[in-house]
Amino acid sequence: MSQISIVIPMYNEARHIGRTLLAARKAANAADMDCELIVVDNGSTDDGPQIARAFGARVLVLPGLLIGALRNRGAAIASHEWLAFIDADIEMPEDWLLALFALEREALGDVFGLDLHTPAAAPWYASAWQRRNLRPSRNVSRSVQWLPSANLLMRRRWFDEVGGFNESLRTGEDKEYTLRLHKHGARLLSVNRSIALHWGYEMTWREWVGKELWRQGSHLQLLRTHGMSLRLLRFPLLSVLVWLLDALAILALLTGYAHQALMLLMLGLLPSLLLSVRQSIRQHNVSLTLQLWGLHWVRLHLASAALVLGLCHWNARRPARG
């Protein structure tokens, strides 16, 4: 019988952790695997740790660590051949492991991640933001250079080979880690044969904006760890360009050049429109395109703000959520 260790970082996820653990156990049973559940808690103040223990998980309570360190501590005590990382608010489908092990047996990849969607109750901005990465065709796999860590599956040797997650990153640790895996020769595969559900969606607009500002804080950290590259620089530079166009438009309007101000504002809207069309064109959904247009416009401005805060040595800490 194959064996798998599933590492789940957690902070105040009492609402979701029971569902997450139950779904992970069901997937392991469906694949006829011996399953070890490891929850690494970042000092929760709710009942999450007690709930995790009730569902059979081994719980480590390690307050004050960043997310990469939490995952590494969980992996350090994992004892099985296969290693998975899932977030505490992710419900994996029952055929999760069966589907991905089939791909591994066909030698199609080394590190795997399932596409995510939100439950039907999610507000439009959370649902649209998640749908931007969904492909219209099911049962499709594609090779990628990095994978998000909401769910990752690999053999233990790949984790050991690259030395685990970077423990100094406040966010973006998943991208940094899987980029290193890719550089070491691991084949990363994004799979949508099944879809995992993200229950920790943003319940308010303010929460979406706050999370996105936090996520955008990873750009400078990635540049420090991976060096200057066009791939890592292109989005921060695009966000600065949009901010500059907006600033010039305001200046033109204040100095009486209304026509020029309108042209600059239209130019500033173009990058977010192109991003939204690129991500939604295959879904043939005009409503989704318009929703993503607005969200990308906000995101580009948040990226500029995060870049400025990062350059000013913004060191605000946020608990390491699962």
C-alpha positions in Angstrom: 0.0 0.0 0.0 1.3 3.4 -0.9 1.6 6.0 1.8 1.0 9.8 1.8 1.7 12.6 4.3 -0.6 15.6 4.0 0.7 18.8 5.6 -1.9 21.6 6.3 -0.8 25.0 7.7 -3.6 26.7 9.7 -4.5 29.9 11.4 -8.0 30.4 12.8 -9.7 28.0 10.4 -12.2 26.3 12.7 -14.9 26.9 10.1 -13.1 24.8 7.4 -10.5 22.5 8.9 -12.9 19.6 9.6 -14.2 19.6 6.0 -10.7 19.8 4.7 -9.4 16.9 6.7 -12.5 14.7 6.0 -12.1 15.3 2.2 -8.4 14.5 2.4 -9.0 11.3 4.2 -11.7 10.2 1.8 -9.4 10.9 -1.2 -6.7 8.7 0.5 -9.1 5.9 1.1 -10.4 6.0 -2.5 -6.8 5.7 -3.6 -6.2 2.8 -1.1 -3.4 4.8 0.6 -2.2 4.9 4.2 -2.7 8.6 5.1 -0.9 10.7 7.7 -2.6 14.1 8.4 -0.3 16.8 9.8 -1.8 20.2 10.8 0.7 22.9 11.6 -1.1 25.6 13.6 0.2 29.2 13.7 -1.2 30.0 17.1 -4.9 29.9 16.4 -7.3 31.5 19.0 -10.3 29.5 17.8 -11.2 25.8 18.1 -9.3 24.8 15.0 -6.6 22.7 16.7 -9.1 20.7 18.8 -11.2 20.1 15.7 -8.2 18.9 13.8 -7.3 16.4 16.5 -10.9 15.2 16.6 -10.5 14.3 12.9 -7.4 12.3 13.5 -4.7 14.8 12.6 -1.4 15.3 14.4 -1.3 19.0 15.4 1.9 21.0 15.9 1.3 24.4 17.5 4.0 26.8 16.3 3.0 30.5 16.7 4.9 33.3 15.1 6.3 31.5 12.1 5.8 32.5 8.5 3.9 30.2 6.1 7.0 28.6 4.5 8.4 27.6 7.9 5.0 26.1 8.9 5.1 23.9 5.8 8.7 22.9 6.4 8.0 21.9 10.0 5.2 19.7 8.9 7.3 18.1 6.2 10.1 17.5 8.7 7.9 15.1 10.7 6.2 13.5 7.7 7.2 9.9 7.3 5.7 8.8 4.0 6.9 8.5 0.4 4.3 10.9 -1.0 4.0 14.4 0.3 1.1 16.8 -0.2 0.5 20.4 0.9 -3.0 21.7 1.0 -4.4 24.8 2.6 -6.8 24.6 5.6 -9.8 25.9 3.6 -9.5 23.6 0.6 -11.9 20.7 0.0 -10.2 18.2 -2.3 -12.4 16.0 -4.5 -12.6 12.3 -3.7 -10.7 11.3 -6.9 -7.9 13.8 -6.2 -5.1 11.2 -5.6 -6.4 8.6 -8.1 -6.4 11.1 -10.9 -2.9 12.5 -10.2 -1.3 9.2 -9.5 -2.6 8.0 -12.9 -0.7 11.0 -14.5 2.4 10.2 -12.5 2.3 6.5 -13.7 2.1 7.8 -17.3 5.3 9.8 -16.6 3.5 13.1 -17.5 4.7 15.1 -14.5 6.5 15.1 -11.1 4.7 17.8 -9.1 0.9 18.3 -9.4 -1.8 20.8 -8.5 -5.6 20.8 -9.1 -7.5 23.8 -10.4 -9.6 25.6 -7.8 -13.1 27.0 -7.8 -15.3 28.7 -5.2 -18.6 27.4 -3.8 -21.8 28.8 -5.3 -22.3 31.0 -2.2 -19.2 33.1 -2.9 -19.7 36.8 -3.9 -19.1 37.8 -7.5 -15.6 39.2 -7.0 -14.3 36.1 -5.3 -15.9 33.8 -7.8 -14.7 35.8 -10.8 -11.2 36.0 -9.5 -11.0 32.3 -9.0 -12.6 31.6 -12.4 -9.9 33.6 -14.2 -7.6 30.6 -14.0 -10.2 27.9 -14.9 -10.0 26.4 -18.4 -13.2 25.8 -20.3 -12.3 22.3 -21.3 -12.2 19.6 -18.6 -9.8 16.7 -18.3 -6.9 18.9 -19.5 -3.4 19.1 -18.0 -0.8 21.6 -18.9 2.9 22.0 -18.0 3.6 25.2 -16.0 6.7 26.9 -14.5 5.1 27.4 -11.1 2.1 26.2 -9.1 0.1 27.8 -6.2 0.4 26.0 -2.9 -3.3 25.7 -2.2 -2.7 22.0 -3.2 0.6 20.4 -4.2 1.4 16.8 -4.6 4.9 15.3 -5.1 7.2 12.5 -4.0 9.2 13.3 -0.9 12.5 13.3 -2.8 11.5 16.5 -4.8 10.9 18.3 -1.5 14.3 17.3 -0.1 16.1 18.0 -3.4 15.3 21.7 -3.3 15.4 22.2 0.4 11.8 23.0 1.1 10.1 26.4 1.3 11.8 29.7 1.8 11.1 30.6 5.4 11.9 34.3 5.1 9.0 35.1 2.7 5.9 36.7 4.1 3.9 35.7 0.9 4.7 34.3 -2.5 6.5 31.4 -1.0 4.6 28.9 -3.2 5.7 30.6 -6.4 9.3 30.9 -5.2 9.4 27.2 -4.1 7.8 25.8 -7.3 10.0 28.0 -9.5 13.0 26.3 -7.8 11.5 22.9 -8.4 11.1 23.8 -12.1 14.8 24.9 -12.2 15.8 21.6 -10.7 14.1 19.7 -13.5 10.8 18.8 -11.9 7.9 18.8 -14.4 5.0 20.8 -12.9 1.5 19.9 -14.1 -1.7 21.9 -13.6 -4.6 19.6 -13.7 -8.4 20.1 -14.1 -9.6 16.5 -14.4 -11.2 17.4 -11.0 -11.7 20.7 -9.3 -10.9 21.5 -5.7 -13.2 23.9 -3.8 -11.8 27.0 -2.1 -14.0 27.7 1.0 -11.9 30.5 2.3 -13.1 32.9 -0.3 -13.2 36.7 0.5 -16.6 37.4 2.1 -16.3 41.2 1.8 -14.9 43.5 -0.8 -12.6 45.0 1.9 -11.2 41.5 2.6 -10.5 40.9 -1.1 -8.6 44.2 -1.4 -6.7 43.5 1.8 -5.6 40.0 0.7 -4.6 41.2 -2.8 -2.5 44.0 -1.3 -0.8 41.4 0.9 -0.2 39.1 -2.1 1.3 41.8 -4.2 3.9 42.4 -1.5 5.7 39.3 -2.7 7.2 40.9 -5.9 10.2 42.5 -4.2 10.9 39.4 -2.2 10.9 37.2 -5.3 13.2 39.6 -7.1 15.6 39.5 -4.1 15.7 35.7 -4.0 15.6 35.0 -7.8 17.4 38.0 -9.2 16.1 40.5 -11.8 14.2 38.8 -14.6 11.7 40.1 -17.1 9.2 37.4 -16.0 9.2 38.7 -12.4 9.5 42.3 -13.4 6.7 42.6 -16.0 3.7 42.9 -13.6 5.3 45.4 -11.2 6.5 47.5 -14.1 3.0 47.3 -15.7 1.4 48.5 -12.4 3.9 51.4 -12.2 3.0 52.4 -15.8 -0.7 52.4 -15.0 -0.1 54.5 -11.9 2.0 56.9 -13.9 -0.7 57.3 -16.6 -3.3 58.0 -13.9 -1.0 60.6 -12.3 -0.4 62.3 -15.7 -4.1 62.3 -16.4 -4.9 64.0 -13.1 -2.2 66.6 -13.8 -3.5 67.2 -17.3 -7.0 67.7 -15.9 -5.9 70.1 -13.3 -4.0 72.2 -15.8 -6.9 72.4 -18.2 -6.0 69.7 -20.8 -9.2 67.7 -20.5 -8.8 66.0 -23.9 -5.3 64.7 -23.1 -6.5 63.7 -19.6 -9.2 61.5 -21.2 -6.8 59.9 -23.5 -4.4 59.1 -20.6 -7.2 57.6 -18.6 -8.2 55.4 -21.5 -4.6 54.3 -21.9 -4.5 53.5 -18.2 -7.6 51.2 -18.6 -6.1 49.3 -21.5 -3.7 46.9 -19.5 -6.4 45.7 -17.2 -8.8 45.2 -20.2 -6.1 43.1 -22.0 -5.5 41.0 -18.9 -9.2 40.3 -18.5 -9.7 39.4 -22.2 -6.7 37.1 -22.1 -8.0 35.2 -19.1 -11.7 35.0 -20.1 -11.7 34.8 -23.9 -12.0 31.0 -24.0 -14.9 31.0 -21.6 -17.0 33.2 -24.0 -18.5 35.1 -21.1 -18.8 38.9 -21.5 -19.9 39.4 -17.9 -16.8 37.6 -16.6 -14.6 39.8 -18.9 -16.1 43.0 -17.5 -15.8 41.7 -13.9 -12.2 40.8 -14.4 -11.5 44.2 -16.1 -12.5 46.0 -12.9 -10.7 43.6 -10.6 -7.5 43.8 -12.7 -7.7 47.6 -12.6 -7.9 47.5 -8.8 -5.1 44.9 -8.6 -2.7 46.9 -10.8 -3.1 49.9 -8.4 -2.7 47.7 -5.4 0.5 46.3 -6.9 1.9 49.8 -7.2 1.0 50.5 -3.6 2.6 47.3 -2.4 5.7 48.1 -4.4 6.0 51.5 -2.8 5.4 50.1 0.7 8.0 47.4 0.0 10.6 49.9 -1.1 9.9 51.8 2.1 10.7 48.6 4.0 7.2 47.9 5.0 7.5 45.1 7.5 3.9 44.6 8.6 3.3 41.0 9.6 0.2 39.0 8.9 -0.6 35.6 10.5 0.3 32.7 8.2 -3.0 31.5 7.0 -3.6 28.0 5.6 
